[in-house]
Amino acid sequence: MYRGSPITRKPMVCLFSTVLKREEDGGYSLETPVERGRIEVEDVPFVAVEMEWAGHGSQQVLTFRTNVDQCITAGPEHPIRIRHDLLSCEPTPYLHVRDGKGQFPIEARICRATYYELVALAEPGMVRGRNVMGVWSCGAFFSLGDLPQGCGK
């Protein structure tokens, strides 16, 4: 959105996405060689709208396409994480797109339909001594959530 109106030209949105930076304080800015301006991002700037997968188990590869047509393969450098809403406990999945300054990465929220595809690929695993359901990509295992007691044994 710019001054209350949506930016409807996808090539313009894609161009802005290439100059998006994440600041050390967690804020966002658009930065070109001649200009820099802070912007407001409600949650995260991108949405993972599609997923392709190949292989099985630890050899599985998950590749996501974002709303700006960037393809990102989940793995050690592009982890998947789940955040749970404090009130509803609903899971919200995210994919690391690229590093920002300091500790804050630039991420894409994985859309609900794509998340359900991800859940369909999930298998039991162990993370930090906890039984979880998760997915493999590029040799890394990503937890999607705890297994109920008595499951996964």
SEVO-528686 format. One line per 2 residues: number of its first residue (from 1); their letters; for each residue x, y, z of C-alpha. Coordinates in nm, 4 decimals, m for minus. Layout:
N
NUM	a	X:Y:Z ~ ...
***
This chain:
153
1	my	0.0000:0.0000:0.0000 ~ 0.1149:0.3506:m0.0727
3	rg	m0.0698:0.6413:0.0907 ~ m0.3674:0.4179:0.1627
5	sp	m0.3954:0.2656:m0.1845 ~ m0.2767:m0.0800:m0.2833
7	it	0.0146:m0.1067:m0.5245 ~ m0.1512:m0.3132:m0.7967
9	rk	0.1340:m0.3422:m1.0463 ~ 0.3110:m0.6683:m0.9643
11	pm	0.6376:m0.5656:m1.1370 ~ 0.6528:m0.2637:m0.9032
13	vc	0.5897:m0.4809:m0.5960 ~ 0.8603:m0.7237:m0.7127
15	lf	1.1023:m0.4338:m0.7622 ~ 1.0354:m0.3021:m0.4108
17	st	1.0906:m0.6521:m0.2705 ~ 1.4499:m0.6505:m0.3970
19	vl	1.5397:m0.3361:m0.2010 ~ 1.3622:m0.4359:0.1215
21	kr	1.5901:m0.4399:0.4271 ~ 1.5366:m0.5464:0.7892
23	ee	1.6927:m0.3162:1.0467 ~ 1.8683:m0.4119:1.3710
25	dg	1.5651:m0.2896:1.5688 ~ 1.3350:m0.5237:1.3711
27	gy	1.1869:m0.2485:1.1521 ~ 1.1799:m0.2499:0.7734
29	sl	1.3062:m0.0056:0.5139 ~ 1.3312:0.0285:0.1387
31	et	1.6865:0.1200:0.0461 ~ 1.8238:0.2135:m0.2947
33	pv	2.1639:0.3647:m0.3726 ~ 2.0096:0.7143:m0.3553
35	er	1.7146:0.6863:m0.1132 ~ 1.6110:0.5150:0.2065
37	gr	1.2737:0.5152:0.3790 ~ 1.1175:0.3288:0.6687
39	ie	0.8043:0.1294:0.5939 ~ 0.5444:m0.0365:0.8111
41	ve	0.5016:m0.4143:0.7830 ~ 0.2063:m0.5620:0.9691
43	dv	0.3412:m0.9178:1.0103 ~ 0.6015:m1.0158:0.7495
45	pf	0.6515:m0.8725:0.4002 ~ 0.6083:m1.1898:0.1929
47	va	0.3702:m1.4839:0.1623 ~ 0.4757:m1.8328:0.0516
49	ve	0.1883:m1.9197:m0.1801 ~ 0.2998:m2.2487:m0.3326
51	me	0.5194:m2.5470:m0.2483 ~ 0.6847:m2.8174:m0.4553
53	wa	0.8536:m3.1203:m0.3035 ~ 1.0758:m3.3998:m0.4221
55	gh	1.2224:m3.7038:m0.2472 ~ 1.1363:m3.8634:0.0856
57	gs	1.2586:m3.8567:0.4438 ~ 1.5831:m3.6720:0.5093
59	qq	1.6442:m3.6521:0.1334 ~ 1.3227:m3.4552:0.0796
61	vl	1.3495:m3.1055:m0.0709 ~ 1.0766:m2.8444:m0.0169
63	tf	1.0767:m2.5394:m0.2424 ~ 0.8376:m2.2502:m0.1865
65	rt	0.7286:m1.9758:m0.4266 ~ 0.6478:m1.6389:m0.2740
67	nv	0.3942:m1.3807:m0.3803 ~ 0.6801:m1.1979:m0.5597
69	dq	0.7749:m1.5158:m0.7531 ~ 1.0938:m1.5805:m0.5568
71	ci	1.1689:m1.9517:m0.5093 ~ 1.3226:m2.0510:m0.1755
73	ta	1.4281:m2.4006:m0.0771 ~ 1.3837:m2.4726:0.2928
75	gp	1.6947:m2.5995:0.4662 ~ 1.9602:m2.4992:0.7183
77	eh	1.9949:m2.1499:0.5662 ~ 1.6190:m2.1075:0.5098
79	pi	1.4473:m2.2660:0.8112 ~ 1.0756:m2.3110:0.8651
81	ri	0.9403:m2.1995:1.2023 ~ 0.5988:m2.2084:1.3651
83	rh	0.4655:m1.9322:1.5900 ~ 0.1523:m1.9983:1.7945
85	dl	m0.1023:m1.7250:1.8635 ~ m0.1059:m1.6528:2.2371
87	ls	m0.4863:m1.6488:2.2611 ~ m0.6042:m1.9095:2.0116
89	ce	m0.2895:m2.1289:2.0013 ~ m0.3352:m2.1375:1.6216
91	pt	m0.0083:m2.2110:1.4402 ~ 0.1359:m1.9601:1.1947
93	py	0.4183:m2.0976:0.9803 ~ 0.7057:m1.8866:0.8458
95	lh	0.9953:m1.9398:0.6048 ~ 1.3279:m1.7566:0.6331
97	vr	1.3749:m1.5645:0.3062 ~ 1.6996:m1.3813:0.3761
99	dg	1.9014:m1.2364:0.6595 ~ 1.8382:m0.8901:0.7917
101	kg	2.0676:m0.6771:1.0018 ~ 2.1233:m0.8167:1.3488
103	qf	1.9020:m1.0976:1.4736 ~ 1.5897:m1.0249:1.2678
105	pi	1.5478:m1.2115:0.9357 ~ 1.3153:m1.1262:0.6497
107	ea	1.0479:m1.3958:0.6375 ~ 0.7486:m1.5142:0.4375
109	ri	0.4326:m1.6369:0.6060 ~ 0.3343:m1.9746:0.4615
111	cr	m0.0267:m1.9415:0.3439 ~ m0.2891:m2.1710:0.4954
113	at	m0.3371:m2.3936:0.1874 ~ 0.0384:m2.4434:0.1525
115	yy	0.0674:m2.5131:0.5250 ~ m0.1894:m2.7932:0.4889
117	el	0.0250:m2.9427:0.2110 ~ 0.3226:m2.9212:0.4461
119	va	0.1276:m3.0942:0.7250 ~ 0.0337:m3.3754:0.4832
121	la	0.4083:m3.4449:0.4396 ~ 0.4789:m3.4413:0.8151
123	ep	0.6252:m3.7383:0.9979 ~ 0.7111:m3.8066:1.3614
125	gm	1.0491:m3.6933:1.4860 ~ 1.2374:m3.5800:1.7942
127	vr	1.3454:m3.2187:1.8559 ~ 1.5201:m3.1219:2.1829
129	gr	1.3852:m3.4344:2.3541 ~ 1.0251:m3.3731:2.2450
131	nv	0.8122:m3.5916:2.0188 ~ 0.6978:m3.3721:1.7305
133	mg	0.5506:m3.3892:1.3838 ~ 0.7711:m3.2220:1.1285
135	vw	0.9102:m3.2156:0.7785 ~ 1.2503:m3.2692:0.6236
137	sc	1.4121:m3.0448:0.3654 ~ 1.7753:m3.0509:0.2521
139	ga	1.8749:m3.2734:0.5438 ~ 1.7188:m3.0484:0.8114
141	ff	1.4137:m3.1457:1.0174 ~ 1.1617:m2.8712:1.1022
143	sl	0.9058:m2.9191:1.3778 ~ 0.5470:m2.8323:1.2959
145	gd	0.4259:m2.9050:1.6487 ~ 0.4283:m3.1414:1.9428
147	lp	0.2722:m3.4847:1.9172 ~ 0.0004:m3.5595:2.1730
149	qg	0.1169:m3.7798:2.4614 ~ 0.1320:m4.1467:2.3623
151	cg	0.1789:m4.0777:1.9885 ~ 0.4914:m4.1270:1.7821
153	k	0.6315:m4.4185:1.9799
***
